[in-house]
Amino acid sequence: MSSCGNPAAEEEAIMPRRLKFGKSKDCVRCRLKPGNIAIRHAVYCKECFTPMVDLKFRKALEPSVNARAGTSKRPKLKASGNLCLGFSGGLGSSILLDMVHNTYFSSRPPLDDSGKPRGGTNHPRNASVWPSCIVCYVEACGAFAGMQDRTEDIRSIVERYPSFQFVPLRIEDAFDGSWWTKVSGSSSTPQVCLELSKEGLIADGLHIASRVTGLTPVEALQSYLSSLPTQTAISSAIQNLTRVLILHTAHSRGSSHLLFGSSLTSFSISLLSSISQGGGYAIREELQEEWAPAAASGSKPSDVLRVIRPLRDVTAKECAVYAWWNNITIIGREKQRRAILGIAALTKNFVVGLEKDYPSTVSTIARTCEKLEPKDAPSGQCKLCKRPMQSGIQEWKTRISIRSYSDPKLAGDLAHIPSPCRDNLDTSTPARLPPLLALTDFLCYSCHTMLTSRSSRGVKQSAPGVSSATPLPIWVANGGLHEDGLMDNGARRKVPEEEMFNAVAEFLIDN
């Protein structure tokens, strides 16, 4: 214990430094062999370390395998669909790939000459948890110039596991109608374009075209990213596109479970980064999520995709040692040069440095966020990121925001307001825009902030006569937009002049 004495005169007044390991250097699991690694001041030997990590993996995954929890204390594991793994080539996903194969697929019995498992089709050992498994990889080289395409390198890693099927994706598929037709079965989904430079994402900037004229999916992706105001928004947009691409692909292939290889360290980083960017309402979905497309919200429970992170109790240090001792090949992820300027990179530097000096605090971040839950039920699903959306977001932002038309960005939007409305506005005092149709009613707080956050680089001005419309991902128009640009589920819309006249005709006095 510490003392209130003078450390310069009394040696007992100095607090002794805590050792990196416990009272003994022997393994805390077997108590026989000397330890090879210290995890949160506990020592493990090499032989006991691997089973310990495998146990954490199974304890995090297996309670969510069965669609319904039975009365048995040890129920038989049987999923209602296939398995999908999100693979990035990084440390966590590489370990997840190896663990899933060794735990659930490597012990399958060999096939006989007729192609059936030996021992009889009704033999208990032939029952597998998931019938099949696909591995989805999203290549992001189309987002930035100079990035290397690593699809074939990833394919060579996945082909080492014969039980897995490799499904390559590209991040520009989010703007490709052919990919959307493949995963949704709908061939008439239009492309939504939006002028992000307008305050409030109002109706005049929202229009729909069946195809973006003259833009390939890669060009549409780069136009979308270049229109975002900050580097944090670009990094967040890439993460959202990658996640939604894997979600729709997994659901279209009949998967009941989607696994991501987020370790405890990366999980804590994503939690803090999401909260700092306004995603606190969907914080529970970061841990575990039951997802279904918006059009299938009334679907059966068997059609719901469970998103799980089974390595959420394993730190990055444990993952690195596990990969080293089990000879797991790690390709690694190519770092984005511009990502070092965003909130996610700053959060990563903070958490990684925290883990080196105070490893127990990283798990405290995850445990604290697990206890958080929203007070009210979600009002729907965000059109952009496909996460639960909080109700009354815009009303709350209106009460806490101060708007003034002296701002150059807001003053530029006055040109898009009809003349009668513009003449009645007092630009010297804060005011609100007229209640026109806006995409903001269909975006969560995090996505709305991502699209409209202010940048230190200033407002990007387009040349006169040149359209500044930015294409949005293809799934934004799914089930919520018409060809005339109006929302179909009770949202605000721009009322035609004839309809307004008919509504007040009985109150008018004839001349």
N, C-alpha and C positions, 0 to 999 in steps of 0.2 A: 504494500500500500504506500501511497505517497504521503509526504509530511509537509507541514507549513514552515519547516525550518529553512535555513540558508543552505542551498546546494553547494555553495563555494566553501563552506566551513564544515558541513556535516555530510558525510557520504550516504547516510541512511535517508537523507531528504530527497534523493534522486529516485524517481520512479524506475524500477527495473524494466527493461525492454522485454516484451513477450517473445518467446522463441517461435520459430517458424513451424515447429512441430510440437506435439504434446509432451507428456512427461517421459515417454519411452520412444526410442527409435525403432521399435519392433512394429510389425504390421498390426493394426487394430482389429483386423478381421480374423486372421489365423493365429496370431500371438506367437508364431514360431519363427518366421523368417524376418530378417531386417527389411525395413521399408525402402522402396525405390522412389517414391514420390509423395509429396505432402500436399493434401487437398484440404484447405480451410483448417490448417493446423492438425489434421489427422493424417497418419502415415499409412500407406498401403504398399504391399509388395507387388511385383509384376504379375504373379499368378492370381492374386485376389483382385487386382484392379479391373481386369476385363469383365469378370462376372458381375462386379459391382456396377459398372456402367450399363451392362446388358439388363440388369435388374431395374435400374432407373428408367431405361427405355421402355420395358414392358409394363411397368407400373403406370407410366404416363399414357400408354396407348391402349392397352387391353380393356380398361373399363369403358371405353367408347366404341368398341368394335361391334357388339351386338346392337341391333336396332332397338330392342326392348330389353330391359333388365328383368330377368326371371326371378323366381323365388329361390333358386338354388344358390348356395353360397359360392360354389365353384362352377358357374355355367360354362357350357361348351361354347367356344368361340366360333361364331359363324356370321360373317357379314352378309348383308343383303345385296351387295353388288361387287364390282371390281375395285381394285386399288390403283390409285394414281400417286406418283411421287413427283414433286417439283424439284428439279435438279438444276443447279447453277454451276457446278464444277468446283464450288468452294469446299471448305473444310467440313462444315456441318452436313451438307447434302451428300458428300461423298461417304461419310460415316453412316448416314441414314441408309443409303443404298446398300451398303455392305451388311448392316444389321438386319434390315428387312429380309434380304436374301438368305442369310444364315439362319434366321429365326423361323421364317414361315414358308420358305420355298426350297431350300436345299435338301430337306429331309423327305421330299416326295419320293415314293417308290418308283423304280424303273418300269418302263412299259414293255409289254410282251410283243410278240410278232403281230398281233391283231390291233395294237395301238391302245390297249386298255391297261390300267395299272395292275401289276401282279398282286395276287392275294385276294382277288375278288373285288367287285365294285362296291360291295357293302362292308368291306373291312374298315374298321375305325381309322386305321393309319392312312387311308386314302382320302379322308375328309380334310380338305384344306380350308383355311379361313377365308381366303379370297380366291375366286376361280382363276383370275389372271391379274397382271400388273403392268401398267404402262408408265413410262418415264418421260415427262414433258420437260423440254429445254427450250427457252425463249432466247433467241439470238438477237442482241441489241446493237449489232454493228451498223445497222441502217440509221440509228439515231445520230451518230456523230461520224464525221469524216476521219479516216485514218485508223479506225478500229478494225481489228483482225477478226475474221469470221472463224469461229472455233467449233462449228457444228460437227465437223468430221472428227475432231479430237474428242469431243464429248461422246460421239457415237462409238468410238473405239473403246471407251471406258464402259459404256452400258453393255456392249456386246460381250464383255467378259462374264456377264450374268445371263445365261441362256433363258432363264424363266421370264425375263423382262422384255417388253416391246418398247422400242425407242420411238418417240413422237416428237420430231423437231418442229418448232414454231419460230416465227420471226416477229419482232415487235411491230413491224409495219403491217402485220395482218390485222391489227386493230382498225385499219382504214381500208381494208380489202373486202369488197362485197362477196367475193367468191368464198373466202374463209367463213364469213358469217352465214352464208347459205349452207355451208357444210355442217356447221355446228348447231344451227337453229332450224334449218329446213325452210326458212323464209327467204324468198328470192326478190321481194319487193320492198325491202327496207331501204329508205332513202338515206342520203348523207346529209348531216346537219352542219351548217356553217354559221359561225357567229363572229361578230365584230367585237373582240375583247377590249378594244380601246374605249368603248362606250360605258359610261358609269351605270351600274345596275344591270348590265346585260339586257337592255330593254328590247322591246319587240321589233323595232325597226332594224335591228342588227341580226335578227334571227330569220333565216330563210332556209329552205330545204330544196335540194336538187337531187335527182336520181343518181347523178354521177358528178363528181368534181371535174369540171372541164379542164383538160390538159394537165391534170395532176396524177401522177402515179402514186401508189401507196407509200413509197419512200418519200416522195416530195410532199405528200400530205402530212406525213409524220414530222418531217423537218419543219414544215410551215407551222404546225401546231406547237412544237417545242420552241421555235424561235419567237413565237408570239407571247410566250409566258414571261411575266415581268421579272422574275428573280431566278437565281441559280437554285435556290431551295425549291422553287416551284417546278423546275425542270427535273430535279432529282426525284421529287415526289410523284410527278407525272409518269416517269419511267417505271417506278415501283407499282403504281396503280395499273398501268397498261399490262405489265407482266403478270400481275396477280389475276386480273380479269380474264386475260387470254387463257391462263391455265384453268381457271374456274369453269369457263364455258367448254373448254376441250374435255375436261374430266367429266362434266355432267353429260355431254353429248355421247360419251363412250360408255355410259352406264356405270360409272364409278360411284360407290357409296362413301368412300373415304379418300381424302386428299391429304398427304403428309408433306410438311415442309421441314427442312433440316435446320431450323433456327436453334442455336444453342442458348444457354442461359444468358451469356454475354450479349449476343446479338438480339435476343428477345428483350432484354432490358433496354438496349439501345433503341429498338423500334418503339417501345412503349413511351420512353421519354421524348423521342423525336415526334411521335404522333401527337402527344399531348401538347407539346410546344407549338404545333402547327394547327391546333384547333380540333383535333380528332378525339377528344376525350370522351365524347358520347359513345363511340364504338370501341372503347378500350377493351371490353370483354371479348370482342370478336378477334382481337389480336391473340388471345390465348386459345380459344376454341370457338368455332363458329359452325352453325348449321345453315347452309346456304342453298338457295334455289333461285332460278331466274325469276324476274318479276312477273313474267307472263304465266309462270307455273306456281304462283304463290299459294294456290289452293290444291296443290298436288298432294299425292299420298306421301306418308312418311318415308316410304322406301325410295322416293325420288329425291330426297334431300341429301345434299352432299355435306359430309362432316369434314371440316378443315381442322387438322390437329397438328401440333408441334411436339412430337414425342421426346425431343431432346431438350425440352425447356428446363430440365433440372440438371443438365450437364454443362459445365462451364467450358469456355474455349480452351483453357489449359488442359482439361480432361480430354477434350476431343483431339487435341494435338498429340497427346501422349498415346491415346488409343490408336490413332492412325499410324504412329511410328512403330508401336509394338506389334501391330497386326498387319503391317506392310500394305497399307491402303494408299493407292495412288491419288494424289491431289493435283488437279490441273490448276486450280486457282482461278480467281475472277480478275479480269482486266480492270484496273482502276480508271475511273473517269477523271480527267484532269480538272474539269470544272466542278467536280463534286466536292472538292476540298473547301469550297467557299460556302457550302450550304449548312443548314442547321443539322442535318443528319451526320455530316462529317465532324462537326464540332461536338455533337453529343457522343459520337464514337470515341473521340480522343479523351473526353472526360471520363466515360465509363471504363475504358481500357486502363487508363491511368489509375482510376479508383480501384480496379480489380487487383492491380499489382500490390498496392499498399494495404488495402482493406478489402479482402476478397468476400467477406460475409455481407458487406453492404450491397453488393450487386444482387444477391438473392433477395435482399430486403426490398429492392425496387420491384421485383417481380411479384413477391408475396403481397406487397401493399396494393399493387394494381389489380391483383386477383380479387380483392375484396370490394372493388368499386363496381357499382352498377347504376344505371340511370333510374331516375325516379318515375318517369312516365314511359309508356309504350311508344315505339317508333311510329312515325306517321307514314312510312313507306321506305322505299329503297332509292338511294341516290342514283341518278341517271349516269353519273360518270364513274364513280368508284364501286358501285354496287354494294355499299354498306348501309346499315340502318341509318335513317335520317330522322333527326329530331324535329318535332313540330314547333312552329312559332319562331323559327330562326330569324326571319327577316324583321318581324315585329320587335324582337329583342335587339337586333342590331340597329334598328331605327331609333330606339330609345337611348342607346348608349353612344351613338355616333353624332358627330358635329359636321354638318355639310354646309358649304358656302359656295355660291356660284362665282365667287371671285377666284376660285381655284381654276387654273388653266384647263385642267382635265375636265372639270364639270362645265366650265364655260363652253368648251368645244362641243359638249353634248346638246347644248341649247339649239344647235342648228338642226338637230333631228326631231325637235318637238314642233308640232304644228304651230303656225303663226298665231292663231287666237290664244292658244295656251301660253305661248312665249311672251306675248304682250302683257299678260296678266301677272307675270312672275316678277317679284321684287328681288333683283340680283344683289341687293346690298345686304340682305339678311339671309340667314340659313333657311332653306326651304327643302321640300321634298319633291321628287319627280312625280308627275301624274301616274296614277296606277295603271300603267300599260302592261301588256303581256311581257313576262320576263322569265328567263330560264332559272332565275335564282330560286323560284319556288320548288324546283326539282333537284336542287343540289344540297348536299350536306354543308355544314359550316366549313369543314376543312377544304373541300373542293372549291367552294365559293371564294375562300381566302386565297387559295392557290391561283385562281384565275384573275383576281382583282387586287392582289397585294401591290403596294406601292414599291417602286424600284428607285434606287439611288441614281440610276442611269438616266432617269427622266422618262417622259412619255414618248413612245415611239409614234412619230407622225408619218402618215402615208402620203404619197404624192397626190396632187389633185387629179381626180378622174380615175384613180387606181383603186380597185376594191381591196379593202383590208380584211375581208372575210377569212376566218381561220377554220379549216375543217376540224370537226370533232370526231372522236371514235365512232365507229359504225353502230355500236349498241346504244348510243344515246337516244336515237329515234325509235328504239324498239318499244312498241306498245304505248307510246305516249305522245306522238305527233301526227299531224295530218299534212297533206300536201300543201295546204294553205298556210302552214306555219302556226296553227292554233293547237293548244293542248286539248286533249279529249277527256280529261277526268276532273272537270270542275275548276280549272284554274282561271285566273284572270285573262281576259282577252280584249283586244281592241274592237270596240263596238262600231259598226258602220254608221255613217251619218243618218241614213234613212231609218235604221232601227232606233236610233236615239230620238229622232223626230216623232216616230210612232209612239214611243213610250211616254212622251210628254204632250202629245197632241191634244188631249182632253183638257189640259190646263192652260192652253194658249188662248188668247183673246183675238178674235178675227178683227182685222183692220176695217 
